[in-house]
């Protein structure tokens, strides 16, 4: 997180790039100065309490589920269906229901 937040011990400031391989070539992209963390609410709360990052927006998985679900329907059903189609897992029962 310190690297993404550009907090280097020597005060160096500059562009950060990420590289990735596609087939036989290596591509490089410049990273933005602002970024975000998506994590469980417990992790987000800890980050907010300690605030080790200054340029990141902190977003909880639970808030994404709630926003996607809206105020109607069976809790977790709509979001779980989306994640299940994308990742072939039962996200809600694996990660959220134990927190209820």
Secondary structure, DSSP 4 states (H G I P E B T S, - for coil): -TTTTT--TT------EEEEEETTEEEEEEPPS-EEEEE-HHHHHHHHHH---SSEEEEEHHHHHHHHHTTSSSTTHHHHHHHHHHHSS-HIIIIIGGG-
